[in-house]
Amino acid sequence: MVKNKGFEWFGFIIVIVSIFANGSFRTDGITTGTGINLSVIGIIVGAIIAFTFFFIRKFGNKAVSNKSVN
């Protein structure tokens, strides 16, 4: 569980840094280019990582803990 939570935070940090990078590029007047594309991709990838590990942590371990031992 702790490992999954770490990956959740890693994805969240990627999203936050990408949002700040995107805002920084747009403030400088850059609306197209590699930096904008990478920051948007970073937002998407970070969100996928964070949500995936959140759902694994919340719902993935219940099937294992509900198994009966004979």
TITI-626926 format. One line per field, with one value per atom (N, C-alpha, C, CB): residue number from 1; residue in three letters; atom name; y, x, z. Coordinates in Angstrom, 2 decimals, always signed. Glycine has a CB too. Example, Ala and Ser with C-alpha at 12.3 -4.5 7.8 and 13.67 -1.06 7.14 Angstrom:
REM TITI-626926
num	(1 | 1 | 1 | 1 | 2 | 2 | 2 | 2);
residu	(ALA | ALA | ALA | ALA | SER | SER | SER | SER);
atome	(N | CA | C | CB | N | CA | C | CB);
py	(-5.69 | -4.50 | -3.30 | -4.47 | -2.25 | -1.06 | +0.03 | -0.60);
px	(+13.19 | +12.30 | +13.20 | +11.31 | +12.85 | +13.67 | +12.90 | +14.08);
pz	(+7.80 | +7.80 | +7.80 | +9.05 | +7.08 | +7.14 | +7.87 | +5.72);
***
This chain:
REM TITI-626926
num	(1 | 1 | 1 | 1 | 2 | 2 | 2 | 2 | 3 | 3 | 3 | 3 | 4 | 4 | 4 | 4 | 5 | 5 | 5 | 5 | 6 | 6 | 6 | 6 | 7 | 7 | 7 | 7 | 8 | 8 | 8 | 8 | 9 | 9 | 9 | 9 | 10 | 10 | 10 | 10 | 11 | 11 | 11 | 11 | 12 | 12 | 12 | 12 | 13 | 13 | 13 | 13 | 14 | 14 | 14 | 14 | 15 | 15 | 15 | 15 | 16 | 16 | 16 | 16 | 17 | 17 | 17 | 17 | 18 | 18 | 18 | 18 | 19 | 19 | 19 | 19 | 20 | 20 | 20 | 20 | 21 | 21 | 21 | 21 | 22 | 22 | 22 | 22 | 23 | 23 | 23 | 23 | 24 | 24 | 24 | 24 | 25 | 25 | 25 | 25 | 26 | 26 | 26 | 26 | 27 | 27 | 27 | 27 | 28 | 28 | 28 | 28 | 29 | 29 | 29 | 29 | 30 | 30 | 30 | 30 | 31 | 31 | 31 | 31 | 32 | 32 | 32 | 32 | 33 | 33 | 33 | 33 | 34 | 34 | 34 | 34 | 35 | 35 | 35 | 35 | 36 | 36 | 36 | 36 | 37 | 37 | 37 | 37 | 38 | 38 | 38 | 38 | 39 | 39 | 39 | 39 | 40 | 40 | 40 | 40 | 41 | 41 | 41 | 41 | 42 | 42 | 42 | 42 | 43 | 43 | 43 | 43 | 44 | 44 | 44 | 44 | 45 | 45 | 45 | 45 | 46 | 46 | 46 | 46 | 47 | 47 | 47 | 47 | 48 | 48 | 48 | 48 | 49 | 49 | 49 | 49 | 50 | 50 | 50 | 50 | 51 | 51 | 51 | 51 | 52 | 52 | 52 | 52 | 53 | 53 | 53 | 53 | 54 | 54 | 54 | 54 | 55 | 55 | 55 | 55 | 56 | 56 | 56 | 56 | 57 | 57 | 57 | 57 | 58 | 58 | 58 | 58 | 59 | 59 | 59 | 59 | 60 | 60 | 60 | 60 | 61 | 61 | 61 | 61 | 62 | 62 | 62 | 62 | 63 | 63 | 63 | 63 | 64 | 64 | 64 | 64 | 65 | 65 | 65 | 65 | 66 | 66 | 66 | 66 | 67 | 67 | 67 | 67 | 68 | 68 | 68 | 68 | 69 | 69 | 69 | 69 | 70 | 70 | 70 | 70);
residu	(MET | MET | MET | MET | VAL | VAL | VAL | VAL | LYS | LYS | LYS | LYS | ASN | ASN | ASN | ASN | LYS | LYS | LYS | LYS | GLY | GLY | GLY | GLY | PHE | PHE | PHE | PHE | GLU | GLU | GLU | GLU | TRP | TRP | TRP | TRP | PHE | PHE | PHE | PHE | GLY | GLY | GLY | GLY | PHE | PHE | PHE | PHE | ILE | ILE | ILE | ILE | ILE | ILE | ILE | ILE | VAL | VAL | VAL | VAL | ILE | ILE | ILE | ILE | VAL | VAL | VAL | VAL | SER | SER | SER | SER | ILE | ILE | ILE | ILE | PHE | PHE | PHE | PHE | ALA | ALA | ALA | ALA | ASN | ASN | ASN | ASN | GLY | GLY | GLY | GLY | SER | SER | SER | SER | PHE | PHE | PHE | PHE | ARG | ARG | ARG | ARG | THR | THR | THR | THR | ASP | ASP | ASP | ASP | GLY | GLY | GLY | GLY | ILE | ILE | ILE | ILE | THR | THR | THR | THR | THR | THR | THR | THR | GLY | GLY | GLY | GLY | THR | THR | THR | THR | GLY | GLY | GLY | GLY | ILE | ILE | ILE | ILE | ASN | ASN | ASN | ASN | LEU | LEU | LEU | LEU | SER | SER | SER | SER | VAL | VAL | VAL | VAL | ILE | ILE | ILE | ILE | GLY | GLY | GLY | GLY | ILE | ILE | ILE | ILE | ILE | ILE | ILE | ILE | VAL | VAL | VAL | VAL | GLY | GLY | GLY | GLY | ALA | ALA | ALA | ALA | ILE | ILE | ILE | ILE | ILE | ILE | ILE | ILE | ALA | ALA | ALA | ALA | PHE | PHE | PHE | PHE | THR | THR | THR | THR | PHE | PHE | PHE | PHE | PHE | PHE | PHE | PHE | PHE | PHE | PHE | PHE | ILE | ILE | ILE | ILE | ARG | ARG | ARG | ARG | LYS | LYS | LYS | LYS | PHE | PHE | PHE | PHE | GLY | GLY | GLY | GLY | ASN | ASN | ASN | ASN | LYS | LYS | LYS | LYS | ALA | ALA | ALA | ALA | VAL | VAL | VAL | VAL | SER | SER | SER | SER | ASN | ASN | ASN | ASN | LYS | LYS | LYS | LYS | SER | SER | SER | SER | VAL | VAL | VAL | VAL | ASN | ASN | ASN | ASN);
atome	(N | CA | C | CB | N | CA | C | CB | N | CA | C | CB | N | CA | C | CB | N | CA | C | CB | N | CA | C | CB | N | CA | C | CB | N | CA | C | CB | N | CA | C | CB | N | CA | C | CB | N | CA | C | CB | N | CA | C | CB | N | CA | C | CB | N | CA | C | CB | N | CA | C | CB | N | CA | C | CB | N | CA | C | CB | N | CA | C | CB | N | CA | C | CB | N | CA | C | CB | N | CA | C | CB | N | CA | C | CB | N | CA | C | CB | N | CA | C | CB | N | CA | C | CB | N | CA | C | CB | N | CA | C | CB | N | CA | C | CB | N | CA | C | CB | N | CA | C | CB | N | CA | C | CB | N | CA | C | CB | N | CA | C | CB | N | CA | C | CB | N | CA | C | CB | N | CA | C | CB | N | CA | C | CB | N | CA | C | CB | N | CA | C | CB | N | CA | C | CB | N | CA | C | CB | N | CA | C | CB | N | CA | C | CB | N | CA | C | CB | N | CA | C | CB | N | CA | C | CB | N | CA | C | CB | N | CA | C | CB | N | CA | C | CB | N | CA | C | CB | N | CA | C | CB | N | CA | C | CB | N | CA | C | CB | N | CA | C | CB | N | CA | C | CB | N | CA | C | CB | N | CA | C | CB | N | CA | C | CB | N | CA | C | CB | N | CA | C | CB | N | CA | C | CB | N | CA | C | CB | N | CA | C | CB | N | CA | C | CB | N | CA | C | CB | N | CA | C | CB | N | CA | C | CB | N | CA | C | CB | N | CA | C | CB | N | CA | C | CB);
py	(-1.19 | +0.00 | +1.25 | +0.00 | +1.25 | +2.44 | +2.69 | +2.28 | +1.61 | +1.77 | +2.39 | +0.43 | +1.95 | +2.52 | +3.98 | +1.74 | +4.33 | +5.72 | +6.60 | +5.85 | +6.04 | +6.77 | +7.06 | +5.99 | +6.08 | +6.29 | +7.29 | +4.96 | +7.28 | +8.28 | +9.68 | +8.04 | +9.88 | +11.19 | +11.55 | +11.21 | +10.57 | +10.81 | +11.33 | +9.52 | +10.69 | +11.15 | +12.53 | +10.17 | +12.80 | +14.11 | +15.20 | +14.10 | +14.90 | +15.88 | +16.13 | +15.38 | +15.09 | +15.28 | +16.22 | +13.91 | +16.05 | +16.91 | +18.36 | +16.42 | +18.58 | +19.94 | +20.63 | +19.93 | +19.92 | +20.51 | +20.81 | +19.57 | +19.92 | +20.14 | +21.33 | +18.89 | +21.50 | +22.66 | +23.96 | +22.55 | +23.98 | +25.19 | +25.44 | +25.05 | +24.39 | +24.55 | +25.09 | +23.21 | +24.56 | +25.02 | +26.49 | +24.17 | +26.85 | +28.25 | +29.16 | +28.40 | +28.68 | +29.46 | +29.70 | +28.76 | +28.66 | +28.82 | +29.80 | +27.47 | +29.68 | +30.55 | +31.99 | +30.03 | +32.19 | +33.55 | +34.23 | +33.54 | +33.43 | +33.98 | +34.24 | +33.04 | +33.88 | +34.12 | +32.96 | +35.31 | +31.83 | +30.65 | +29.83 | +29.79 | +29.68 | +28.93 | +27.63 | +29.78 | +27.43 | +26.18 | +25.75 | +26.34 | +24.50 | +24.03 | +22.82 | +25.13 | +22.38 | +21.17 | +21.31 | +20.80 | +22.45 | +22.64 | +22.52 | +23.98 | +23.14 | +23.05 | +21.62 | +23.99 | +20.96 | +19.57 | +18.66 | +19.06 | +18.81 | +17.96 | +18.24 | +18.17 | +19.50 | +19.80 | +19.22 | +21.31 | +19.25 | +18.65 | +17.13 | +19.03 | +16.53 | +15.09 | +14.74 | +14.61 | +15.57 | +15.35 | +15.38 | +16.37 | +16.31 | +16.39 | +15.11 | +17.62 | +14.65 | +13.45 | +12.22 | +13.26 | +12.05 | +10.87 | +10.87 | +10.83 | +12.03 | +12.12 | +11.78 | +13.50 | +12.26 | +11.95 | +10.46 | +12.77 | +9.85 | +8.41 | +7.62 | +7.96 | +7.99 | +7.30 | +7.45 | +7.85 | +8.69 | +8.94 | +8.20 | +10.44 | +8.27 | +7.61 | +6.09 | +8.07 | +5.57 | +4.13 | +3.56 | +3.77 | +4.16 | +3.64 | +3.94 | +4.21 | +4.99 | +5.24 | +4.12 | +6.61 | +3.77 | +2.72 | +1.35 | +2.66 | +1.10 | -0.15 | -0.20 | -0.28 | +0.91 | +0.94 | +0.81 | +2.22 | +1.47 | +1.46 | +0.16 | +2.60 | -0.37 | -1.49 | -2.77 | -1.10 | -2.69 | -3.86 | -4.87 | -3.43 | -4.46 | -5.36 | -6.03 | -4.62 | -5.64 | -6.23 | -7.68 | -5.43 | -8.03 | -9.42 | -10.33 | -9.53 | -9.85 | -10.65 | -10.83 | -10.00 | -9.78 | -9.87 | -10.62 | -8.47 | -10.78 | -11.47 | -12.98 | -10.88 | -13.48 | -14.90 | -15.67 | -15.21 | -16.78 | -17.62 | -18.60 | -18.37 | -18.88 | -19.82 | -21.09 | -19.20 | -22.22 | -23.51 | -24.32 | -24.29);
px	(+0.82 | +0.00 | +0.86 | -0.93 | +1.94 | +2.79 | +3.44 | +3.86 | +3.83 | +4.45 | +3.48 | +4.95 | +2.22 | +1.21 | +0.97 | -0.10 | +0.96 | +0.76 | +1.90 | +0.61 | +3.11 | +4.27 | +4.12 | +5.54 | +3.64 | +3.42 | +2.29 | +3.11 | +1.29 | +0.22 | +0.80 | -0.87 | +1.62 | +2.23 | +3.16 | +2.99 | +3.87 | +4.76 | +3.95 | +5.52 | +2.82 | +1.96 | +1.40 | +0.82 | +1.02 | +0.48 | +1.54 | -0.03 | +2.78 | +3.87 | +4.15 | +5.16 | +4.09 | +4.27 | +3.20 | +4.20 | +1.96 | +0.86 | +1.12 | -0.49 | +1.46 | +1.67 | +2.82 | +1.93 | +3.95 | +5.10 | +4.76 | +6.32 | +4.02 | +3.64 | +2.70 | +2.98 | +1.80 | +0.89 | +1.68 | -0.19 | +2.63 | +3.45 | +4.31 | +4.35 | +4.85 | +5.65 | +4.79 | +6.30 | +3.59 | +2.68 | +2.34 | +1.39 | +2.04 | +1.75 | +2.92 | +1.31 | +4.12 | +5.33 | +5.55 | +6.55 | +5.36 | +5.51 | +4.48 | +5.37 | +3.25 | +2.18 | +2.37 | +0.82 | +2.94 | +3.20 | +4.26 | +3.64 | +5.22 | +6.27 | +5.78 | +7.46 | +4.53 | +3.97 | +4.12 | +4.60 | +4.61 | +4.78 | +3.49 | +6.02 | +2.83 | +1.56 | +1.67 | +0.46 | +2.78 | +2.99 | +4.43 | +2.66 | +4.70 | +6.07 | +6.22 | +6.96 | +7.46 | +7.77 | +7.48 | +9.21 | +7.77 | +7.55 | +6.09 | +8.08 | +5.23 | +3.79 | +3.32 | +3.00 | +3.77 | +3.35 | +3.81 | +3.91 | +5.05 | +5.56 | +4.85 | +7.07 | +4.51 | +3.82 | +2.41 | +3.78 | +1.73 | +0.40 | +0.49 | -0.30 | +1.47 | +1.68 | +2.01 | +2.82 | +2.80 | +3.12 | +1.88 | +4.11 | +0.98 | -0.27 | -1.08 | -1.11 | -1.19 | -1.98 | -1.34 | -2.13 | -0.03 | +0.66 | +0.62 | +2.12 | +0.86 | +0.81 | -0.57 | +1.21 | -1.61 | -2.96 | -3.26 | -3.99 | -2.81 | -3.02 | -2.32 | -2.51 | -1.08 | -0.32 | -1.03 | +1.12 | -1.41 | -2.03 | -3.35 | -2.25 | -4.22 | -5.52 | -5.39 | -6.42 | -4.47 | -4.29 | -3.88 | -3.24 | -2.87 | -2.42 | -3.40 | -1.07 | -4.19 | -5.24 | -6.27 | -5.91 | -6.72 | -7.73 | -7.17 | -8.28 | -5.90 | -5.28 | -5.26 | -3.85 | -4.90 | -4.83 | -6.22 | -4.17 | -7.21 | -8.55 | -9.30 | -9.34 | -9.24 | -10.09 | -9.33 | -10.93 | -8.05 | -7.30 | -7.00 | -6.03 | -6.85 | -6.44 | -7.62 | -5.63 | -8.84 | -10.00 | -10.20 | -11.26 | -9.95 | -10.12 | -9.12 | -9.95 | -7.93 | -6.92 | -7.28 | -5.54 | -7.75 | -8.03 | -9.34 | -8.10 | -10.22 | -11.49 | -11.40 | -12.54 | -10.24 | -10.11 | -10.17 | -8.80 | -10.87 | -10.95 | -9.78 | -12.32 | -9.29 | -8.18 | -8.72 | -7.00 | -8.54 | -9.02 | -7.87 | -9.77);
pz	(+0.00 | +0.00 | +0.00 | +1.20 | +0.77 | +0.84 | -0.51 | +1.93 | -1.21 | -2.50 | -3.50 | -3.02 | -3.47 | -4.37 | -4.07 | -4.27 | -2.77 | -2.40 | -2.90 | -0.89 | -2.88 | -3.41 | -4.89 | -3.17 | -5.64 | -7.07 | -7.32 | -7.77 | -6.46 | -6.57 | -6.43 | -5.50 | -5.42 | -5.20 | -6.34 | -3.88 | -6.88 | -8.03 | -9.22 | -8.41 | -9.50 | -10.60 | -10.34 | -10.81 | -9.07 | -8.72 | -8.90 | -7.27 | -8.51 | -8.66 | -10.14 | -7.96 | -10.97 | -12.42 | -12.96 | -13.16 | -12.53 | -12.99 | -12.58 | -12.42 | -11.31 | -10.82 | -11.54 | -9.31 | -11.70 | -12.39 | -13.85 | -12.32 | -14.49 | -15.89 | -16.04 | -16.45 | -15.08 | -15.13 | -14.98 | -14.03 | -14.04 | -13.88 | -15.11 | -12.63 | -15.72 | -16.94 | -18.07 | -17.35 | -18.21 | -19.26 | -19.04 | -19.27 | -17.81 | -17.51 | -17.77 | -16.08 | -17.47 | -17.71 | -19.20 | -17.11 | -20.01 | -21.45 | -21.99 | -22.16 | -21.55 | -22.05 | -21.60 | -21.59 | -20.42 | -19.95 | -20.81 | -18.49 | -21.29 | -22.15 | -23.57 | -22.18 | -23.86 | -25.18 | -26.14 | -25.77 | -25.65 | -26.50 | -26.44 | -26.05 | -27.58 | -27.59 | -28.38 | -28.17 | -29.09 | -29.81 | -29.61 | -31.34 | -29.89 | -29.81 | -28.92 | -29.32 | -28.80 | -28.06 | -26.58 | -28.26 | -25.99 | -24.56 | -24.19 | -24.13 | -24.97 | -24.71 | -24.87 | -25.66 | -25.93 | -26.17 | -25.04 | -27.50 | -24.59 | -23.51 | -22.19 | -23.34 | -21.94 | -20.68 | -20.67 | -20.45 | -21.81 | -21.89 | -21.77 | -23.22 | -22.42 | -22.29 | -20.85 | -23.24 | -20.17 | -18.77 | -17.88 | -18.29 | -18.16 | -17.39 | -17.57 | -17.82 | -18.80 | -19.09 | -18.46 | -20.60 | -18.64 | -18.11 | -16.58 | -18.60 | -15.97 | -14.51 | -13.96 | -14.06 | -14.64 | -14.19 | -14.33 | -14.99 | -15.41 | -15.60 | -14.50 | -17.00 | -14.20 | -13.14 | -11.80 | -13.05 | -11.46 | -10.16 | -10.02 | -9.96 | -11.02 | -10.93 | -10.95 | -12.06 | -11.76 | -11.83 | -10.47 | -12.88 | -9.85 | -8.57 | -7.44 | -8.24 | -7.59 | -6.61 | -6.65 | -6.86 | -7.85 | -7.96 | -7.58 | -9.37 | -7.86 | -7.42 | -5.90 | -7.99 | -5.26 | -3.81 | -3.19 | -3.33 | -3.77 | -3.19 | -3.44 | -3.73 | -4.65 | -5.02 | -5.36 | -6.19 | -5.61 | -6.06 | -4.98 | -6.66 | -3.75 | -2.69 | -1.99 | -1.68 | -2.28 | -1.59 | -1.99 | -1.90 | -3.23 | -3.67 | -2.96 | -5.20 | -2.70 | -2.03 | -0.56 | -2.17 | +0.10 | +1.52 | +1.82 | +2.11 | +0.84 | +1.06 | +0.81 | +0.17 | +0.40 | +0.14 | +1.46 | -0.61 | +1.43 | +2.64 | +2.62 | +2.72 | +3.80 | +3.93 | +4.56 | +4.79 | +3.87 | +4.39 | +4.92 | +3.31);
***
